[in-house]
Amino acid sequence: MATATGGGEEFPKKLQLYSIFMGTPSFRVRIALNIKGLDYEYKAINLFKREQHNPEFLKINPMGYVPALVDGDIVLADSLAIILYLEEKYPQHPLLPHNLEKRAINYQAANIICSSIQPLLSIPILQYVEENVGPDAKIPWILKHVGKGFAALDKLLKDHAGKYATGDEIFLADLFLAPHIIAMSQRYNYDMTEFPLLSRLSEAYKQVPAIQDAMPEKQPDFQIN
Ligand SMILES: N[C@@H](CCC(=O)N[C@@H](CS)C(=O)NCC(=O)O)C(=O)O
């Protein structure tokens, strides 16, 4: 680990983000860092080479997942935990609205994606579906679970949205939504017409530099897969 020496202990000087270009959880954290204007060192973890299982990385995240963040002597993993930590430690450009109801809706939307959509699309689950249900089962599986989640989010956010998911600023819900909408369109050419609000947000996200700079293809480890 690149370190700075101070007071006998060795901690990295700058924030370090362990990330993979294509994963939506890493994408969420990159957006948060960009919105808050935080400079960071990009530490690529190549999941295709199974680098997540390297003992050095398992010291950072015992789950063997990216993203993970190192901020001095604080080491954290899991995108939601990292983003909520960044929000408290670096309050500039808040990621949560003042209004309690809108804040709660942000938690709900983020958690729908974090707990009820993304885990069903994770590499081990998709491999399991392909190997144990059948090679043709993967795409219908993805479409079913994303469709259910997107339909719920479209309904949930309808009465709260402004230019973005819960108002005219990018908040937590957008950090979780944008990577999923973008990944579905890039990987599966997903048809969003059934979800009018999410389709509109998808267009709005194209104009947000913090999101565009966090795109998979802008990352140092990007490769066409
Ligand atoms: N709940 C975690 C999920 C992270 C996650 O699923 N990361 C995937 C990449 S998208 C990963 O590292 N997978 C490694 C593996 O499955 O071995 C978060 O939100 O950070």
The ligand as an SDF file (V2000), in Angstrom:
LIG
                    3D

 20 19  0  0  0  0  0  0  0  0999 V2000
  -22.8940   -4.8470   -1.1300 N   0  0  0  0  0  0  0  0  0  0  0  0
  -21.6710   -4.6290   -1.8230 C   0  0  0  0  0  0  0  0  0  0  0  0
  -21.6210   -5.4390   -3.0890 C   0  0  0  0  0  0  0  0  0  0  0  0
  -20.2880   -5.3490   -3.7710 C   0  0  0  0  0  0  0  0  0  0  0  0
  -20.1600   -6.3320   -4.9250 C   0  0  0  0  0  0  0  0  0  0  0  0
  -21.0570   -7.1380   -5.1920 O   0  0  0  0  0  0  0  0  0  0  0  0
  -19.0300   -6.2550   -5.6300 N   0  0  0  0  0  0  0  0  0  0  0  0
  -18.7530   -7.2010   -6.7070 C   0  0  0  0  0  0  0  0  0  0  0  0
  -18.3950   -6.4510   -7.9770 C   0  0  0  0  0  0  0  0  0  0  0  0
  -19.7930   -5.6380   -8.6210 S   0  0  0  0  0  0  0  0  0  0  0  0
  -17.5360   -8.0230   -6.3260 C   0  0  0  0  0  0  0  0  0  0  0  0
  -16.5690   -7.4870   -5.8240 O   0  0  0  0  0  0  0  0  0  0  0  0
  -17.5850   -9.3380   -6.5800 N   0  0  0  0  0  0  0  0  0  0  0  0
  -16.4930  -10.2140   -6.3210 C   0  0  0  0  0  0  0  0  0  0  0  0
  -16.9370  -11.6530   -6.2480 C   0  0  0  0  0  0  0  0  0  0  0  0
  -18.1140  -11.9260   -6.4460 O   0  0  0  0  0  0  0  0  0  0  0  0
  -16.0780  -12.4730   -5.9690 O   0  0  0  0  0  0  0  0  0  0  0  0
  -21.5230   -3.1240   -2.1070 C   0  0  0  0  0  0  0  0  0  0  0  0
  -22.5440   -2.4510   -2.2560 O   0  0  0  0  0  0  0  0  0  0  0  0
  -20.3970   -2.6230   -2.1370 O   0  0  0  0  0  0  0  0  0  0  0  0
  1  2  1  0
  2  3  1  0
  2 18  1  0
  3  4  1  0
  4  5  1  0
  5  6  2  0
  5  7  1  0
  7  8  1  0
  8  9  1  0
  8 11  1  0
  9 10  1  0
 11 12  2  0
 11 13  1  0
 13 14  1  0
 14 15  1  0
 15 16  2  0
 15 17  1  0
 18 19  2  0
 18 20  1  0
M  END
$$$$
